[in-house]
Amino acid sequence: MTQSMSRIAKCIDNGPMEGFWGILKRECYYGSVFTDKTSIIKMIEEYIEYYNNKRLQRNLGVQTPMEKHEKYLLAA
């Protein structure tokens, strides 16, 4: 199985994912020491949870991605 972060023939999808991984590395990875694969996987899973549910983002109107998504669903 090959994992992809974008839709087929939609290279524009790559930009937001590259940005996300850059933010994750800047906020959690650089300067940290991981002694095994399990600890880095745990850090990534915890960061994704934080990013989606607690990290406020200015470009979303100072809300979390989940808050923005929930408001979008209510408006639809």
Distance bins in CASP14 RR format, pairs under 12 A and 6 or more apart:
PFRMAT RR
TARGET T0000
AUTHOR 0000-0000-0000
RMODE 2
METHOD distances of the structure
MODEL  1
2 8 0 0 0 0 0 1 0 0 0 0 0
3 17 0 0 0 0 0 1 0 0 0 0 0
4 10 0 0 0 0 0 1 0 0 0 0 0
4 11 0 0 0 0 0 1 0 0 0 0 0
4 13 0 0 0 0 1 0 0 0 0 0 0
4 14 0 0 0 0 1 0 0 0 0 0 0
4 17 0 0 0 0 1 0 0 0 0 0 0
5 11 0 0 0 0 0 1 0 0 0 0 0
5 12 0 0 0 0 0 1 0 0 0 0 0
5 13 1 0 0 1 0 0 0 0 0 0 0
5 14 1 0 0 1 0 0 0 0 0 0 0
5 15 0 0 0 0 1 0 0 0 0 0 0
5 16 0 0 0 0 1 0 0 0 0 0 0
5 17 1 0 1 0 0 0 0 0 0 0 0
5 18 0 0 0 0 1 0 0 0 0 0 0
5 19 0 0 0 0 0 1 0 0 0 0 0
5 20 0 0 0 0 1 0 0 0 0 0 0
5 21 0 0 0 0 1 0 0 0 0 0 0
6 12 1 0 0 1 0 0 0 0 0 0 0
6 13 1 1 0 0 0 0 0 0 0 0 0
6 14 1 0 1 0 0 0 0 0 0 0 0
6 15 0 0 0 0 1 0 0 0 0 0 0
6 16 0 0 0 0 1 0 0 0 0 0 0
6 17 1 0 0 1 0 0 0 0 0 0 0
6 18 0 0 0 0 0 1 0 0 0 0 0
7 13 1 0 1 0 0 0 0 0 0 0 0
7 14 0 0 0 0 0 1 0 0 0 0 0
7 17 0 0 0 0 0 1 0 0 0 0 0
10 16 0 0 0 0 0 1 0 0 0 0 0
10 17 0 0 0 0 0 1 0 0 0 0 0
11 17 0 0 0 0 0 1 0 0 0 0 0
11 18 0 0 0 0 0 1 0 0 0 0 0
12 18 0 0 0 0 0 1 0 0 0 0 0
13 19 0 0 0 0 0 1 0 0 0 0 0
13 20 0 0 0 0 0 1 0 0 0 0 0
14 20 0 0 0 0 0 1 0 0 0 0 0
14 21 0 0 0 0 0 1 0 0 0 0 0
15 21 0 0 0 0 1 0 0 0 0 0 0
15 22 0 0 0 0 0 1 0 0 0 0 0
16 22 0 0 0 0 0 1 0 0 0 0 0
16 23 0 0 0 0 0 1 0 0 0 0 0
16 57 0 0 0 0 0 1 0 0 0 0 0
16 59 0 0 0 0 0 1 0 0 0 0 0
16 65 0 0 0 0 0 1 0 0 0 0 0
17 23 0 0 0 0 0 1 0 0 0 0 0
17 24 0 0 0 0 0 1 0 0 0 0 0
18 24 0 0 0 0 0 1 0 0 0 0 0
18 25 0 0 0 0 0 1 0 0 0 0 0
19 25 0 0 0 0 1 0 0 0 0 0 0
19 26 0 0 0 0 1 0 0 0 0 0 0
19 27 0 0 0 0 0 1 0 0 0 0 0
19 51 0 0 0 0 0 1 0 0 0 0 0
19 59 0 0 0 0 0 1 0 0 0 0 0
20 26 0 0 0 0 0 1 0 0 0 0 0
20 27 0 0 0 0 0 1 0 0 0 0 0
20 28 0 0 0 0 0 1 0 0 0 0 0
20 44 0 0 0 0 0 1 0 0 0 0 0
20 47 0 0 0 0 1 0 0 0 0 0 0
20 48 0 0 0 0 1 0 0 0 0 0 0
20 51 1 0 0 1 0 0 0 0 0 0 0
20 52 0 0 0 0 0 1 0 0 0 0 0
20 55 0 0 0 0 0 1 0 0 0 0 0
20 57 0 0 0 0 0 1 0 0 0 0 0
20 65 0 0 0 0 0 1 0 0 0 0 0
21 27 0 0 0 0 0 1 0 0 0 0 0
21 28 0 0 0 0 0 1 0 0 0 0 0
21 29 0 0 0 0 1 0 0 0 0 0 0
21 44 0 0 0 0 1 0 0 0 0 0 0
21 47 0 0 0 0 0 1 0 0 0 0 0
21 48 0 0 0 0 0 1 0 0 0 0 0
21 51 0 0 0 0 0 1 0 0 0 0 0
22 28 0 0 0 0 0 1 0 0 0 0 0
22 29 0 0 0 0 1 0 0 0 0 0 0
22 30 0 0 0 0 1 0 0 0 0 0 0
22 47 0 0 0 0 0 1 0 0 0 0 0
22 51 0 0 0 0 0 1 0 0 0 0 0
23 29 0 0 0 0 0 1 0 0 0 0 0
23 30 0 0 0 0 0 1 0 0 0 0 0
23 47 0 0 0 0 1 0 0 0 0 0 0
23 48 0 0 0 0 0 1 0 0 0 0 0
23 50 0 0 0 0 0 1 0 0 0 0 0
23 51 1 0 0 1 0 0 0 0 0 0 0
23 55 0 0 0 0 1 0 0 0 0 0 0
23 57 0 0 0 0 1 0 0 0 0 0 0
24 30 0 0 0 0 1 0 0 0 0 0 0
24 32 0 0 0 0 0 1 0 0 0 0 0
24 40 0 0 0 0 0 1 0 0 0 0 0
24 43 0 0 0 0 1 0 0 0 0 0 0
24 44 1 0 0 1 0 0 0 0 0 0 0
24 45 0 0 0 0 0 1 0 0 0 0 0
24 46 0 0 0 0 0 1 0 0 0 0 0
24 47 1 0 1 0 0 0 0 0 0 0 0
24 48 0 0 0 0 1 0 0 0 0 0 0
24 49 0 0 0 0 0 1 0 0 0 0 0
24 50 0 0 0 0 1 0 0 0 0 0 0
24 51 1 0 0 1 0 0 0 0 0 0 0
24 55 0 0 0 0 0 1 0 0 0 0 0
25 31 0 0 0 0 1 0 0 0 0 0 0
25 32 0 0 0 0 1 0 0 0 0 0 0
25 40 0 0 0 0 0 1 0 0 0 0 0
25 43 0 0 0 0 0 1 0 0 0 0 0
25 44 0 0 0 0 0 1 0 0 0 0 0
25 47 0 0 0 0 1 0 0 0 0 0 0
26 32 0 0 0 0 0 1 0 0 0 0 0
26 47 0 0 0 0 0 1 0 0 0 0 0
27 43 0 0 0 0 0 1 0 0 0 0 0
27 44 0 0 0 0 0 1 0 0 0 0 0
27 46 0 0 0 0 0 1 0 0 0 0 0
27 47 1 0 0 1 0 0 0 0 0 0 0
27 48 0 0 0 0 0 1 0 0 0 0 0
27 50 0 0 0 0 1 0 0 0 0 0 0
27 51 0 0 0 0 1 0 0 0 0 0 0
27 55 0 0 0 0 1 0 0 0 0 0 0
28 34 0 0 0 0 0 1 0 0 0 0 0
28 39 0 0 0 0 0 1 0 0 0 0 0
28 40 0 0 0 0 1 0 0 0 0 0 0
28 42 0 0 0 0 0 1 0 0 0 0 0
28 43 1 0 1 0 0 0 0 0 0 0 0
28 44 1 0 0 1 0 0 0 0 0 0 0
28 45 0 0 0 0 0 1 0 0 0 0 0
28 46 0 0 0 0 1 0 0 0 0 0 0
28 47 1 0 1 0 0 0 0 0 0 0 0
28 48 0 0 0 0 0 1 0 0 0 0 0
28 50 0 0 0 0 1 0 0 0 0 0 0
28 51 0 0 0 0 1 0 0 0 0 0 0
28 55 0 0 0 0 0 1 0 0 0 0 0
29 39 0 0 0 0 0 1 0 0 0 0 0
29 40 0 0 0 0 1 0 0 0 0 0 0
29 43 1 0 0 1 0 0 0 0 0 0 0
29 44 0 0 0 0 1 0 0 0 0 0 0
29 47 0 0 0 0 1 0 0 0 0 0 0
31 43 0 0 0 0 0 1 0 0 0 0 0
32 39 0 0 0 0 1 0 0 0 0 0 0
32 40 0 0 0 0 1 0 0 0 0 0 0
32 42 0 0 0 0 0 1 0 0 0 0 0
32 43 1 0 0 1 0 0 0 0 0 0 0
32 44 0 0 0 0 0 1 0 0 0 0 0
32 47 0 0 0 0 0 1 0 0 0 0 0
33 39 0 0 0 0 1 0 0 0 0 0 0
33 40 0 0 0 0 0 1 0 0 0 0 0
33 43 0 0 0 0 0 1 0 0 0 0 0
34 40 1 0 1 0 0 0 0 0 0 0 0
34 41 0 0 0 0 1 0 0 0 0 0 0
34 42 0 0 0 0 1 0 0 0 0 0 0
34 43 1 0 0 1 0 0 0 0 0 0 0
34 44 0 0 0 0 0 1 0 0 0 0 0
35 42 0 0 0 0 0 1 0 0 0 0 0
35 43 0 0 0 0 0 1 0 0 0 0 0
36 42 0 0 0 0 1 0 0 0 0 0 0
36 43 0 0 0 0 0 1 0 0 0 0 0
37 43 0 0 0 0 0 1 0 0 0 0 0
37 44 0 0 0 0 0 1 0 0 0 0 0
38 44 0 0 0 0 0 1 0 0 0 0 0
38 45 0 0 0 0 0 1 0 0 0 0 0
39 45 0 0 0 0 0 1 0 0 0 0 0
39 46 0 0 0 0 0 1 0 0 0 0 0
40 46 0 0 0 0 0 1 0 0 0 0 0
40 47 0 0 0 0 0 1 0 0 0 0 0
41 47 0 0 0 0 0 1 0 0 0 0 0
41 48 0 0 0 0 0 1 0 0 0 0 0
42 48 0 0 0 0 0 1 0 0 0 0 0
42 49 0 0 0 0 0 1 0 0 0 0 0
43 49 0 0 0 0 0 1 0 0 0 0 0
43 50 0 0 0 0 0 1 0 0 0 0 0
44 50 0 0 0 0 0 1 0 0 0 0 0
44 51 0 0 0 0 0 1 0 0 0 0 0
45 51 0 0 0 0 0 1 0 0 0 0 0
45 52 0 0 0 0 0 1 0 0 0 0 0
46 52 0 0 0 0 0 1 0 0 0 0 0
46 53 0 0 0 0 0 1 0 0 0 0 0
46 54 0 0 0 0 0 1 0 0 0 0 0
46 55 0 0 0 0 0 1 0 0 0 0 0
47 53 0 0 0 0 0 1 0 0 0 0 0
47 54 0 0 0 0 0 1 0 0 0 0 0
47 55 0 0 0 0 1 0 0 0 0 0 0
48 54 0 0 0 0 0 1 0 0 0 0 0
48 55 0 0 0 0 0 1 0 0 0 0 0
48 65 0 0 0 0 0 1 0 0 0 0 0
48 66 0 0 0 0 0 1 0 0 0 0 0
49 55 0 0 0 0 1 0 0 0 0 0 0
49 64 0 0 0 0 0 1 0 0 0 0 0
49 65 0 0 0 0 0 1 0 0 0 0 0
49 66 0 0 0 0 0 1 0 0 0 0 0
50 56 0 0 0 0 0 1 0 0 0 0 0
50 57 0 0 0 0 0 1 0 0 0 0 0
50 64 0 0 0 0 1 0 0 0 0 0 0
50 65 0 0 0 0 0 1 0 0 0 0 0
50 66 0 0 0 0 0 1 0 0 0 0 0
51 57 0 0 0 0 1 0 0 0 0 0 0
51 60 0 0 0 0 0 1 0 0 0 0 0
51 64 0 0 0 0 1 0 0 0 0 0 0
51 65 1 0 0 1 0 0 0 0 0 0 0
51 66 0 0 0 0 1 0 0 0 0 0 0
52 60 0 0 0 0 0 1 0 0 0 0 0
52 63 0 0 0 0 0 1 0 0 0 0 0
52 64 1 0 0 1 0 0 0 0 0 0 0
52 65 1 0 1 0 0 0 0 0 0 0 0
52 66 1 0 1 0 0 0 0 0 0 0 0
52 67 0 0 0 0 1 0 0 0 0 0 0
52 68 0 0 0 0 0 1 0 0 0 0 0
52 69 0 0 0 0 1 0 0 0 0 0 0
52 70 0 0 0 0 0 1 0 0 0 0 0
53 63 0 0 0 0 0 1 0 0 0 0 0
53 64 1 0 1 0 0 0 0 0 0 0 0
53 65 0 0 0 0 1 0 0 0 0 0 0
53 66 1 0 1 0 0 0 0 0 0 0 0
53 67 0 0 0 0 1 0 0 0 0 0 0
53 68 0 0 0 0 0 1 0 0 0 0 0
53 69 0 0 0 0 0 1 0 0 0 0 0
53 70 0 0 0 0 0 1 0 0 0 0 0
54 63 0 0 0 0 0 1 0 0 0 0 0
54 64 1 0 0 1 0 0 0 0 0 0 0
54 65 0 0 0 0 0 1 0 0 0 0 0
54 66 0 0 0 0 1 0 0 0 0 0 0
54 67 0 0 0 0 0 1 0 0 0 0 0
55 62 0 0 0 0 0 1 0 0 0 0 0
55 63 0 0 0 0 0 1 0 0 0 0 0
55 64 1 0 0 1 0 0 0 0 0 0 0
55 65 0 0 0 0 1 0 0 0 0 0 0
55 66 0 0 0 0 0 1 0 0 0 0 0
55 67 0 0 0 0 0 1 0 0 0 0 0
55 68 0 0 0 0 0 1 0 0 0 0 0
56 62 1 0 1 0 0 0 0 0 0 0 0
56 63 1 0 0 1 0 0 0 0 0 0 0
56 64 1 0 0 1 0 0 0 0 0 0 0
56 65 0 0 0 0 1 0 0 0 0 0 0
56 66 0 0 0 0 0 1 0 0 0 0 0
56 67 0 0 0 0 1 0 0 0 0 0 0
56 68 0 0 0 0 0 1 0 0 0 0 0
57 63 1 0 0 1 0 0 0 0 0 0 0
57 64 1 0 0 1 0 0 0 0 0 0 0
57 65 1 0 0 1 0 0 0 0 0 0 0
57 66 0 0 0 0 0 1 0 0 0 0 0
57 67 0 0 0 0 1 0 0 0 0 0 0
57 68 0 0 0 0 1 0 0 0 0 0 0
57 69 0 0 0 0 0 1 0 0 0 0 0
58 64 0 0 0 0 0 1 0 0 0 0 0
58 68 0 0 0 0 0 1 0 0 0 0 0
59 65 0 0 0 0 0 1 0 0 0 0 0
59 68 0 0 0 0 1 0 0 0 0 0 0
60 66 0 0 0 0 1 0 0 0 0 0 0
60 67 1 0 0 1 0 0 0 0 0 0 0
60 68 1 0 1 0 0 0 0 0 0 0 0
60 69 0 0 0 0 1 0 0 0 0 0 0
60 70 0 0 0 0 0 1 0 0 0 0 0
60 71 0 0 0 0 1 0 0 0 0 0 0
60 72 0 0 0 0 0 1 0 0 0 0 0
61 67 0 0 0 0 1 0 0 0 0 0 0
61 68 1 0 0 1 0 0 0 0 0 0 0
61 71 0 0 0 0 0 1 0 0 0 0 0
62 68 0 0 0 0 0 1 0 0 0 0 0
63 69 0 0 0 0 1 0 0 0 0 0 0
63 70 0 0 0 0 1 0 0 0 0 0 0
63 71 1 0 0 1 0 0 0 0 0 0 0
63 72 0 0 0 0 0 1 0 0 0 0 0
64 70 0 0 0 0 1 0 0 0 0 0 0
64 71 0 0 0 0 0 1 0 0 0 0 0
65 71 0 0 0 0 0 1 0 0 0 0 0
65 72 0 0 0 0 0 1 0 0 0 0 0
66 72 0 0 0 0 0 1 0 0 0 0 0
66 73 0 0 0 0 0 1 0 0 0 0 0
67 73 0 0 0 0 0 1 0 0 0 0 0
67 74 0 0 0 0 0 1 0 0 0 0 0
68 74 0 0 0 0 0 1 0 0 0 0 0
68 75 0 0 0 0 0 1 0 0 0 0 0
69 75 0 0 0 0 0 1 0 0 0 0 0
69 76 0 0 0 0 0 1 0 0 0 0 0
70 76 0 0 0 0 0 1 0 0 0 0 0
END
